[in-house]
Amino acid sequence: MLFNLFKKPLVKEQFEAYFNRLPDSFDIDWRKDGDFIVANLKVNDGEEYTFQVISAEEFVEVMNNILFEANQIPYNYQKEIFKLGRFTLTDEQFNELNDKAVKKSELKINKTCQLINQPA
């Protein structure tokens, strides 16, 4: 309880600014390496991040974490932005990642969440 006494409230203008830092779209190239999915995420005018995961679910989680960290969004704002939605894959992209027969692909991911209900 004492922790909450020192927790700073979110500021609407900062929330909007952090939300707008997230790209409207970005590209990911991925390939299978044994049981792993190795991906190369391209954001912010050419910045590239490589990550390795085991499943499509983990792929989405790590992809979102990289985007928030690459755009320097503080954790308390990340939690609120996640309430609006996350970057996610289409059903087709998700199934492709889980399909053992598909060895590599390129994905274009679009921002699907909208800035509607921001904190007061």
The first five atom37 places (N, CA, C, CB, O) and aatype in JSON, in Angstrom:
{
  "aatype": [12, 10, 13, 2, 10, 13, 11, 11, 14, 10, 19, 11, 6, 5, 13, 6, 0, 18, 13, 2, 1, 10, 14, 3, 15, 13, 3, 9, 3, 17, 1, 11, 3, 7, 3, 13, 9, 19, 0, 2, 10, 11, 19, 2, 3, 7, 6, 6, 18, 16, 13, 5, 19, 9, 15, 0, 6, 6, 13, 19, 6, 19, 12, 2, 2, 9, 10, 13, 6, 0, 2, 5, 9, 14, 18, 2, 18, 5, 11, 6, 9, 13, 11, 10, 7, 1, 13, 16, 10, 16, 3, 6, 5, 13, 2, 6, 10, 2, 3, 11, 0, 19, 11, 11, 15, 6, 10, 11, 9, 2, 11, 16, 4, 5, 10, 9, 2, 5, 14, 0],
  "atom_mask": [
    [1, 1, 1, 1, 1],
    [1, 1, 1, 1, 1],
    [1, 1, 1, 1, 1],
    [1, 1, 1, 1, 1],
    [1, 1, 1, 1, 1],
    [1, 1, 1, 1, 1],
    [1, 1, 1, 1, 1],
    [1, 1, 1, 1, 1],
    [1, 1, 1, 1, 1],
    [1, 1, 1, 1, 1],
    [1, 1, 1, 1, 1],
    [1, 1, 1, 1, 1],
    [1, 1, 1, 1, 1],
    [1, 1, 1, 1, 1],
    [1, 1, 1, 1, 1],
    [1, 1, 1, 1, 1],
    [1, 1, 1, 1, 1],
    [1, 1, 1, 1, 1],
    [1, 1, 1, 1, 1],
    [1, 1, 1, 1, 1],
    [1, 1, 1, 1, 1],
    [1, 1, 1, 1, 1],
    [1, 1, 1, 1, 1],
    [1, 1, 1, 1, 1],
    [1, 1, 1, 1, 1],
    [1, 1, 1, 1, 1],
    [1, 1, 1, 1, 1],
    [1, 1, 1, 1, 1],
    [1, 1, 1, 1, 1],
    [1, 1, 1, 1, 1],
    [1, 1, 1, 1, 1],
    [1, 1, 1, 1, 1],
    [1, 1, 1, 1, 1],
    [1, 1, 1, 0, 1],
    [1, 1, 1, 1, 1],
    [1, 1, 1, 1, 1],
    [1, 1, 1, 1, 1],
    [1, 1, 1, 1, 1],
    [1, 1, 1, 1, 1],
    [1, 1, 1, 1, 1],
    [1, 1, 1, 1, 1],
    [1, 1, 1, 1, 1],
    [1, 1, 1, 1, 1],
    [1, 1, 1, 1, 1],
    [1, 1, 1, 1, 1],
    [1, 1, 1, 0, 1],
    [1, 1, 1, 1, 1],
    [1, 1, 1, 1, 1],
    [1, 1, 1, 1, 1],
    [1, 1, 1, 1, 1],
    [1, 1, 1, 1, 1],
    [1, 1, 1, 1, 1],
    [1, 1, 1, 1, 1],
    [1, 1, 1, 1, 1],
    [1, 1, 1, 1, 1],
    [1, 1, 1, 1, 1],
    [1, 1, 1, 1, 1],
    [1, 1, 1, 1, 1],
    [1, 1, 1, 1, 1],
    [1, 1, 1, 1, 1],
    [1, 1, 1, 1, 1],
    [1, 1, 1, 1, 1],
    [1, 1, 1, 1, 1],
    [1, 1, 1, 1, 1],
    [1, 1, 1, 1, 1],
    [1, 1, 1, 1, 1],
    [1, 1, 1, 1, 1],
    [1, 1, 1, 1, 1],
    [1, 1, 1, 1, 1],
    [1, 1, 1, 1, 1],
    [1, 1, 1, 1, 1],
    [1, 1, 1, 1, 1],
    [1, 1, 1, 1, 1],
    [1, 1, 1, 1, 1],
    [1, 1, 1, 1, 1],
    [1, 1, 1, 1, 1],
    [1, 1, 1, 1, 1],
    [1, 1, 1, 1, 1],
    [1, 1, 1, 1, 1],
    [1, 1, 1, 1, 1],
    [1, 1, 1, 1, 1],
    [1, 1, 1, 1, 1],
    [1, 1, 1, 1, 1],
    [1, 1, 1, 1, 1],
    [1, 1, 1, 0, 1],
    [1, 1, 1, 1, 1],
    [1, 1, 1, 1, 1],
    [1, 1, 1, 1, 1],
    [1, 1, 1, 1, 1],
    [1, 1, 1, 1, 1],
    [1, 1, 1, 1, 1],
    [1, 1, 1, 1, 1],
    [1, 1, 1, 1, 1],
    [1, 1, 1, 1, 1],
    [1, 1, 1, 1, 1],
    [1, 1, 1, 1, 1],
    [1, 1, 1, 1, 1],
    [1, 1, 1, 1, 1],
    [1, 1, 1, 1, 1],
    [1, 1, 1, 1, 1],
    [1, 1, 1, 1, 1],
    [1, 1, 1, 1, 1],
    [1, 1, 1, 1, 1],
    [1, 1, 1, 1, 1],
    [1, 1, 1, 1, 1],
    [1, 1, 1, 1, 1],
    [1, 1, 1, 1, 1],
    [1, 1, 1, 1, 1],
    [1, 1, 1, 1, 1],
    [1, 1, 1, 1, 1],
    [1, 1, 1, 1, 1],
    [1, 1, 1, 1, 1],
    [1, 1, 1, 1, 1],
    [1, 1, 1, 1, 1],
    [1, 1, 1, 1, 1],
    [1, 1, 1, 1, 1],
    [1, 1, 1, 1, 1],
    [1, 1, 1, 1, 1],
    [1, 1, 1, 1, 1],
    [1, 1, 1, 1, 1]
  ],
  "atom_positions": [
    [[0.82, -1.19, 0.0], [0.0, 0.0, 0.0], [0.87, 1.26, 0.0], [-0.93, 0.0, 1.2], [0.53, 2.24, -0.66]],
    [[1.96, 1.22, 0.73], [2.85, 2.37, 0.8], [3.39, 2.73, -0.57], [3.99, 2.1, 1.77], [3.61, 3.9, -0.88]],
    [[3.61, 1.69, -1.4], [4.12, 1.92, -2.75], [3.19, 2.84, -3.54], [4.3, 0.59, -3.49], [3.66, 3.73, -4.25]],
    [[1.88, 2.63, -3.42], [0.92, 3.43, -4.17], [0.93, 4.9, -3.77], [-0.46, 2.87, -3.98], [0.52, 5.76, -4.56]],
    [[1.38, 5.21, -2.57], [1.44, 6.61, -2.13], [2.45, 7.4, -2.96], [1.81, 6.68, -0.66], [2.29, 8.61, -3.14]],
    [[3.47, 6.74, -3.47], [4.52, 7.42, -4.2], [4.42, 7.22, -5.71], [5.87, 6.95, -3.72], [5.26, 7.71, -6.46]],
    [[3.41, 6.51, -6.14], [3.23, 6.26, -7.57], [2.7, 7.53, -8.24], [2.26, 5.07, -7.81], [1.69, 8.09, -7.82]],
    [[3.4, 7.98, -9.29], [2.99, 9.19, -9.99], [1.83, 8.88, -10.92], [4.17, 9.79, -10.78], [1.82, 7.85, -11.58]],
    [[0.84, 9.78, -10.97], [-0.27, 9.57, -11.91], [0.2, 9.79, -13.34], [-1.45, 10.52, -11.58], [1.15, 10.52, -13.6]],
    [[-0.49, 9.14, -14.26], [-0.17, 9.31, -15.68], [-0.68, 10.67, -16.15], [-0.79, 8.16, -16.53], [-1.73, 11.15, -15.7]],
    [[0.06, 11.27, -17.03], [-0.31, 12.56, -17.59], [-0.85, 12.35, -18.99], [0.9, 13.54, -17.59], [-0.2, 11.72, -19.82]],
    [[-2.04, 12.87, -19.25], [-2.72, 12.65, -20.53], [-1.83, 13.01, -21.73], [-4.0, 13.46, -20.58], [-1.73, 12.23, -22.68]],
    [[-1.19, 14.17, -21.68], [-0.37, 14.61, -22.81], [0.82, 13.68, -23.02], [0.13, 16.05, -22.57], [1.19, 13.39, -24.16]],
    [[1.42, 13.2, -21.93], [2.54, 12.27, -22.06], [2.05, 10.94, -22.62], [3.23, 12.05, -20.69], [2.71, 10.33, -23.46]],
    [[0.88, 10.48, -22.14], [0.31, 9.24, -22.64], [0.14, 9.31, -24.15], [-1.05, 8.95, -21.95], [0.53, 8.39, -24.87]],
    [[-0.45, 10.4, -24.63], [-0.67, 10.56, -26.07], [0.65, 10.6, -26.82], [-1.47, 11.83, -26.34], [0.78, 10.0, -27.89]],
    [[1.63, 11.3, -26.27], [2.94, 11.39, -26.91], [3.61, 10.01, -27.0], [3.85, 12.37, -26.15], [4.16, 9.66, -28.04]],
    [[3.55, 9.24, -25.92], [4.15, 7.9, -25.93], [3.41, 7.0, -26.91], [4.14, 7.28, -24.52], [4.04, 6.24, -27.65]],
    [[2.09, 7.07, -26.91], [1.3, 6.25, -27.83], [1.68, 6.56, -29.28], [-0.22, 6.48, -27.6], [1.82, 5.66, -30.1]],
    [[1.84, 7.85, -29.57], [2.15, 8.27, -30.94], [3.59, 7.97, -31.35], [1.89, 9.75, -31.09], [3.92, 8.06, -32.53]],
    [[4.45, 7.61, -30.39], [5.81, 7.17, -30.74], [5.81, 5.82, -31.43], [6.68, 7.11, -29.49], [6.7, 5.51, -32.22]],
    [[4.8, 5.01, -31.12], [4.73, 3.67, -31.71], [4.49, 3.79, -33.22], [3.6, 2.82, -31.05], [3.7, 4.63, -33.65]],
    [[5.16, 2.97, -34.0], [5.0, 3.07, -35.46], [3.61, 2.64, -35.91], [6.06, 2.21, -36.16], [2.97, 1.81, -35.27]],
    [[3.16, 3.21, -37.03], [1.88, 2.79, -37.6], [2.0, 1.42, -38.23], [1.39, 3.81, -38.64], [1.02, 0.67, -38.3]],
    [[3.2, 1.1, -38.69], [3.47, -0.23, -39.25], [4.97, -0.49, -39.2], [2.93, -0.35, -40.71], [5.77, 0.43, -39.04]],
    [[5.33, -1.75, -39.33], [6.74, -2.14, -39.34], [6.85, -3.51, -40.0], [7.34, -2.17, -37.9], [5.85, -4.2, -40.21]],
    [[8.08, -3.88, -40.33], [8.33, -5.14, -41.03], [9.12, -6.1, -40.15], [9.09, -4.89, -42.35], [9.96, -5.7, -39.35]],
    [[8.82, -7.37, -40.32], [9.57, -8.43, -39.64], [9.87, -9.53, -40.67], [8.76, -9.01, -38.42], [8.97, -10.01, -41.36]],
    [[11.13, -9.91, -40.75], [11.53, -11.1, -41.51], [11.79, -12.18, -40.48], [12.8, -10.82, -42.43], [12.43, -11.93, -39.46]],
    [[11.32, -13.38, -40.74], [11.61, -14.47, -39.81], [11.93, -15.75, -40.57], [10.43, -14.7, -38.85], [11.58, -15.93, -41.73]],
    [[12.63, -16.62, -39.85], [12.98, -17.94, -40.41], [12.98, -18.95, -39.26], [14.37, -17.9, -41.14], [13.13, -18.59, -38.1]],
    [[12.8, -20.19, -39.63], [12.86, -21.27, -38.63], [14.28, -21.8, -38.56], [11.86, -22.42, -38.99], [14.95, -21.99, -39.58]],
    [[14.73, -22.03, -37.35], [16.06, -22.61, -37.09], [15.85, -23.73, -36.08], [17.1, -21.52, -36.57], [15.89, -23.5, -34.87]],
    [[15.62, -24.94, -36.58], [15.28, -26.04, -35.7], [13.91, -25.79, -35.08], [0.0, 0.0, 0.0], [12.93, -25.56, -35.79]],
    [[13.85, -25.82, -33.75], [12.6, -25.57, -33.04], [12.35, -24.08, -32.81], [12.6, -26.29, -31.71], [11.31, -23.71, -32.26]],
    [[13.27, -23.25, -33.21], [13.19, -21.82, -32.91], [12.72, -21.01, -34.11], [14.53, -21.31, -32.45], [12.89, -21.4, -35.26]],
    [[12.12, -19.87, -33.81], [11.78, -18.86, -34.8], [12.75, -17.71, -34.55], [10.26, -18.4, -34.71], [12.77, -17.14, -33.46]],
    [[13.55, -17.38, -35.55], [14.51, -16.27, -35.45], [13.95, -15.13, -36.28], [15.96, -16.69, -35.93], [13.7, -15.29, -37.48]],
    [[13.76, -13.97, -35.65], [13.13, -12.85, -36.34], [14.0, -11.61, -36.32], [11.79, -12.54, -35.72], [14.78, -11.38, -35.4]],
    [[13.85, -10.81, -37.36], [14.55, -9.54, -37.48], [13.47, -8.46, -37.63], [15.57, -9.54, -38.7], [12.79, -8.39, -38.66]],
    [[13.34, -7.64, -36.62], [12.32, -6.6, -36.57], [12.93, -5.26, -36.98], [11.7, -6.5, -35.14], [13.95, -4.85, -36.43]],
    [[12.31, -4.59, -37.94], [12.82, -3.31, -38.44], [11.86, -2.2, -38.05], [13.02, -3.35, -39.98], [10.68, -2.23, -38.43]],
    [[12.36, -1.21, -37.3], [11.55, -0.07, -36.87], [12.36, 1.21, -36.94], [11.01, -0.29, -35.43], [13.57, 1.2, -37.19]],
    [[11.67, 2.31, -36.72], [12.31, 3.63, -36.55], [13.37, 3.93, -37.59], [12.92, 3.72, -35.19], [14.55, 4.09, -37.26]],
    [[12.98, 3.99, -38.82], [13.9, 4.37, -39.9], [15.14, 3.5, -39.97], [14.3, 5.8, -39.73], [16.26, 4.01, -40.09]],
    [[14.94, 2.2, -39.9], [16.06, 1.31, -40.14], [16.66, 0.62, -38.93], [0.0, 0.0, 0.0], [17.52, -0.25, -39.1]],
    [[16.24, 0.97, -37.71], [16.76, 0.24, -36.55], [16.3, -1.21, -36.67], [16.25, 0.88, -35.19], [15.16, -1.49, -37.04]],
    [[17.21, -2.14, -36.36], [16.88, -3.56, -36.45], [17.15, -4.26, -35.13], [17.69, -4.23, -37.59], [18.14, -4.0, -34.45]],
    [[16.23, -5.16, -34.78], [16.35, -5.96, -33.57], [16.14, -7.41, -33.95], [15.33, -5.51, -32.47], [15.18, -7.74, -34.65]],
    [[17.02, -8.29, -33.49], [16.9, -9.71, -33.76], [16.5, -10.41, -32.47], [18.22, -10.3, -34.32], [17.04, -10.12, -31.41]],
    [[15.55, -11.32, -32.58], [15.13, -12.1, -31.41], [14.81, -13.53, -31.82], [13.91, -11.45, -30.71], [14.58, -13.83, -32.99]],
    [[14.8, -14.4, -30.81], [14.57, -15.83, -31.03], [13.51, -16.29, -30.05], [15.89, -16.66, -30.87], [13.59, -16.0, -28.86]],
    [[12.51, -17.0, -30.55], [11.41, -17.5, -29.71], [11.07, -18.92, -30.12], [10.16, -16.58, -29.82], [11.61, -19.44, -31.1]],
    [[10.18, -19.55, -29.36], [9.78, -20.92, -29.64], [8.38, -21.0, -30.26], [9.81, -21.74, -28.36], [8.1, -21.94, -31.01]],
    [[7.52, -20.04, -29.96], [6.13, -20.14, -30.42], [5.63, -18.8, -30.97], [5.22, -20.59, -29.27], [6.25, -17.76, -30.79]],
    [[4.49, -18.87, -31.65], [3.87, -17.65, -32.18], [3.41, -16.74, -31.04], [2.68, -18.0, -33.09], [3.49, -15.52, -31.15]],
    [[2.94, -17.32, -29.95], [2.52, -16.54, -28.79], [3.69, -15.74, -28.22], [1.93, -17.46, -27.7], [3.56, -14.55, -27.93]],
    [[4.83, -16.41, -28.07], [6.03, -15.74, -27.56], [6.51, -14.69, -28.56], [7.15, -16.78, -27.27], [7.01, -13.64, -28.16]],
    [[6.38, -14.96, -29.85], [6.75, -14.03, -30.9], [6.02, -12.7, -30.7], [6.42, -14.63, -32.29], [6.65, -11.64, -30.75]],
    [[4.71, -12.75, -30.49], [3.9, -11.54, -30.3], [4.33, -10.8, -29.04], [2.39, -11.9, -30.23], [4.46, -9.57, -29.05]],
    [[4.56, -11.53, -27.96], [4.97, -10.91, -26.7], [6.31, -10.19, -26.83], [5.05, -11.97, -25.59], [6.44, -9.04, -26.42]],
    [[7.3, -10.85, -27.4], [8.64, -10.27, -27.55], [8.59, -9.1, -28.54], [9.66, -11.34, -28.03], [9.24, -8.08, -28.32]],
    [[7.85, -9.25, -29.62], [7.71, -8.18, -30.6], [7.19, -6.91, -29.94], [6.77, -8.62, -31.75], [7.72, -5.82, -30.17]],
    [[6.15, -7.03, -29.12], [5.6, -5.87, -28.42], [6.6, -5.28, -27.43], [4.32, -6.26, -27.69], [6.75, -4.06, -27.35]],
    [[7.29, -6.13, -26.68], [8.28, -5.63, -25.73], [9.38, -4.84, -26.43], [8.9, -6.8, -24.95], [9.78, -3.78, -25.95]],
    [[9.86, -5.33, -27.56], [10.9, -4.63, -28.31], [10.39, -3.27, -28.79], [11.37, -5.47, -29.52], [11.1, -2.27, -28.68]],
    [[9.18, -3.23, -29.31], [8.64, -1.97, -29.81], [8.52, -0.93, -28.71], [7.28, -2.21, -30.44], [8.83, 0.25, -28.92]],
    [[8.07, -1.35, -27.54], [7.92, -0.4, -26.44], [9.28, 0.06, -25.91], [7.12, -1.03, -25.31], [9.45, 1.24, -25.59]],
    [[10.22, -0.84, -25.83], [11.55, -0.46, -25.35], [12.3, 0.38, -26.39], [12.37, -1.72, -25.01], [12.97, 1.34, -26.03]],
    [[12.19, 0.02, -27.66], [12.87, 0.77, -28.72], [12.36, 2.2, -28.8], [12.69, 0.07, -30.07], [13.09, 3.11, -29.2]],
    [[11.11, 2.4, -28.43], [10.52, 3.74, -28.46], [10.54, 4.43, -27.1], [9.09, 3.65, -28.97], [9.91, 5.46, -26.91]],
    [[11.27, 3.85, -26.16], [11.52, 4.42, -24.83], [10.23, 4.84, -24.11], [12.44, 5.62, -24.96], [10.11, 5.95, -23.62]],
    [[9.3, 3.9, -24.08], [8.03, 4.15, -23.4], [8.13, 3.57, -21.99], [6.83, 3.53, -24.19], [8.36, 2.37, -21.83]],
    [[7.95, 4.41, -20.96], [8.06, 3.93, -19.58], [7.04, 2.83, -19.28], [7.86, 5.09, -18.6], [5.96, 2.77, -19.86]],
    [[7.43, 1.95, -18.36], [6.62, 0.77, -18.05], [5.19, 1.13, -17.63], [7.28, -0.04, -16.95], [4.24, 0.47, -18.06]],
    [[5.02, 2.16, -16.8], [3.66, 2.48, -16.34], [2.77, 2.93, -17.5], [3.71, 3.58, -15.26], [1.56, 2.71, -17.47]],
    [[3.34, 3.55, -18.52], [2.57, 3.91, -19.71], [2.36, 2.7, -20.62], [3.28, 5.04, -20.48], [1.33, 2.59, -21.27]],
    [[3.33, 1.8, -20.65], [3.18, 0.57, -21.44], [1.95, -0.19, -20.99], [4.43, -0.32, -21.33], [1.15, -0.64, -21.81]],
    [[1.79, -0.33, -19.68], [0.66, -1.08, -19.13], [-0.66, -0.48, -19.58], [0.73, -1.12, -17.6], [-1.6, -1.21, -19.9]],
    [[-0.75, 0.83, -19.6], [-2.0, 1.49, -20.01], [-2.23, 1.37, -21.51], [-1.97, 2.97, -19.6], [-3.36, 1.18, -21.95]],
    [[-1.16, 1.49, -22.29], [-1.3, 1.34, -23.74], [-1.72, -0.08, -24.08], [0.03, 1.7, -24.46], [-2.5, -0.29, -25.01]],
    [[-1.21, -1.07, -23.34], [-1.6, -2.47, -23.57], [-3.1, -2.66, -23.37], [-0.82, -3.41, -22.65], [-3.7, -3.56, -23.96]],
    [[-3.72, -1.83, -22.53], [-5.16, -1.94, -22.33], [-5.93, -1.56, -23.59], [-5.6, -1.05, -21.16], [-7.04, -2.04, -23.81]],
    [[-5.34, -0.71, -24.44], [-5.97, -0.34, -25.71], [-5.81, -1.44, -26.74], [-5.37, 0.96, -26.24], [-6.65, -1.6, -27.63]],
    [[-4.73, -2.19, -26.62], [-4.45, -3.26, -27.56], [-2.96, -3.4, -27.77], [0.0, 0.0, 0.0], [-2.18, -2.53, -27.38]],
    [[-2.58, -4.49, -28.37], [-1.18, -4.78, -28.67], [-1.01, -4.92, -30.16], [-0.7, -6.05, -27.94], [-1.98, -5.09, -30.9]],
    [[0.24, -4.84, -30.59], [0.51, -5.21, -31.97], [0.31, -6.72, -32.03], [1.97, -4.78, -32.44], [0.82, -7.45, -31.18]],
    [[-0.41, -7.17, -33.01], [-0.69, -8.6, -33.1], [-0.61, -9.06, -34.55], [-2.08, -8.92, -32.51], [-0.46, -8.26, -35.47]],
    [[-0.7, -10.35, -34.72], [-0.64, -10.96, -36.05], [-2.03, -11.28, -36.52], [0.24, -12.22, -36.03], [-2.94, -11.49, -35.72]],
    [[-2.2, -11.33, -37.84], [-3.47, -11.83, -38.37], [-3.51, -13.34, -38.11], [-3.62, -11.51, -39.92], [-2.49, -13.94, -37.8]],
    [[-4.67, -13.92, -38.24], [-4.79, -15.38, -38.07], [-3.89, -16.11, -39.05], [-6.26, -15.83, -38.25], [-3.26, -17.11, -38.7]],
    [[-3.81, -15.61, -40.28], [-2.98, -16.24, -41.3], [-1.5, -16.17, -40.9], [-3.2, -15.55, -42.66], [-0.78, -17.17, -41.03]],
    [[-1.04, -15.01, -40.43], [0.36, -14.87, -40.01], [0.66, -15.77, -38.81], [0.68, -13.4, -39.66], [1.72, -16.39, -38.74]],
    [[-0.27, -15.82, -37.88], [-0.11, -16.65, -36.68], [0.02, -18.12, -37.06], [-1.3, -16.45, -35.72], [0.89, -18.83, -36.56]],
    [[-0.87, -18.58, -37.95], [-0.83, -19.98, -38.39], [0.45, -20.28, -39.16], [-2.04, -20.3, -39.25], [1.0, -21.38, -39.04]],
    [[0.92, -19.33, -39.94], [2.16, -19.5, -40.69], [3.35, -19.72, -39.75], [2.41, -18.28, -41.6], [4.21, -20.57, -40.01]],
    [[3.4, -18.95, -38.67], [4.48, -19.11, -37.69], [4.45, -20.48, -37.02], [4.4, -18.01, -36.63], [5.49, -21.05, -36.72]],
    [[3.25, -20.99, -36.79], [3.11, -22.29, -36.13], [3.23, -23.47, -37.08], [1.79, -22.36, -35.42], [3.38, -24.61, -36.64]],
    [[3.17, -23.23, -38.37], [3.22, -24.29, -39.38], [4.67, -24.74, -39.57], [2.61, -23.81, -40.73], [5.52, -23.96, -40.0]],
    [[4.94, -25.99, -39.26], [6.31, -26.53, -39.38], [6.8, -26.55, -40.83], [6.37, -27.94, -38.79], [8.01, -26.54, -41.07]],
    [[5.88, -26.59, -41.79], [6.26, -26.65, -43.2], [6.76, -25.29, -43.72], [5.08, -27.12, -44.03], [7.52, -25.24, -44.7]],
    [[6.35, -24.2, -43.09], [6.78, -22.87, -43.53], [8.1, -22.56, -42.84], [5.69, -21.77, -43.2], [8.19, -22.54, -41.61]],
    [[9.13, -22.31, -43.64], [10.49, -22.13, -43.09], [10.89, -20.67, -42.93], [11.49, -22.81, -43.98], [11.76, -20.36, -42.12]],
    [[10.26, -19.75, -43.7], [10.57, -18.34, -43.54], [9.48, -17.5, -44.19], [11.96, -18.01, -44.15], [8.72, -17.97, -45.03]],
    [[9.43, -16.23, -43.77], [8.43, -15.33, -44.32], [8.78, -13.89, -43.95], [7.02, -15.71, -43.82], [9.63, -13.64, -43.1]],
    [[8.09, -12.98, -44.6], [8.2, -11.56, -44.28], [6.81, -11.09, -43.88], [8.75, -10.72, -45.5], [5.82, -11.41, -44.54]],
    [[6.74, -10.32, -42.79], [5.46, -9.84, -42.3], [5.43, -8.32, -42.27], [5.17, -10.4, -40.9], [6.45, -7.68, -41.99]],
    [[4.28, -7.75, -42.54], [4.03, -6.32, -42.36], [2.99, -6.24, -41.26], [3.53, -5.61, -43.72], [1.88, -6.77, -41.4]],
    [[3.34, -5.59, -40.16], [2.44, -5.49, -39.01], [1.94, -4.05, -38.92], [3.16, -5.91, -37.68], [2.73, -3.11, -38.99]],
    [[0.64, -3.88, -38.77], [0.03, -2.55, -38.68], [-0.51, -2.3, -37.28], [-1.09, -2.39, -39.72], [-0.95, -3.23, -36.6]],
    [[-0.46, -1.04, -36.87], [-1.04, -0.66, -35.58], [-2.55, -0.81, -35.7], [-0.64, 0.81, -35.17], [-3.17, -0.21, -36.58]],
    [[-3.14, -1.59, -34.82], [-4.57, -1.82, -34.88], [-5.31, -1.14, -33.75], [-4.85, -3.28, -34.87], [-6.53, -1.0, -33.81]],
    [[-4.59, -0.72, -32.71], [-5.27, -0.08, -31.59], [-5.39, 1.42, -31.87], [-4.51, -0.33, -30.26], [-4.54, 2.01, -32.53]],
    [[-6.44, 2.0, -31.35], [-6.7, 3.43, -31.54], [-6.64, 4.13, -30.19], [-8.08, 3.65, -32.21], [-6.9, 3.53, -29.15]],
    [[-6.28, 5.39, -30.22], [-6.21, 6.2, -29.01], [-7.62, 6.74, -28.75], [-5.15, 7.36, -29.15], [-8.0, 7.78, -29.29]],
    [[-8.38, 6.02, -27.91], [-9.76, 6.41, -27.62], [-9.9, 6.82, -26.16], [-10.72, 5.27, -27.94], [-10.23, 7.97, -25.86]],
    [[-9.65, 5.88, -25.26], [-9.79, 6.14, -23.84], [-8.44, 6.28, -23.2], [-10.58, 5.03, -23.16], [-7.81, 5.28, -22.85]],
    [[-7.98, 7.48, -23.04], [-6.7, 7.7, -22.39], [-6.93, 8.06, -20.93], [-5.9, 8.79, -23.1], [-8.01, 8.53, -20.57]],
    [[-5.92, 7.85, -20.07], [-6.1, 8.15, -18.66], [-6.35, 9.63, -18.42], [-4.88, 7.69, -17.88], [-5.84, 10.48, -19.15]],
    [[-7.13, 9.91, -17.4], [-7.43, 11.32, -17.05], [-6.28, 11.98, -16.34], [-8.68, 11.4, -16.18], [-6.37, 13.16, -15.98]]
  ]
}
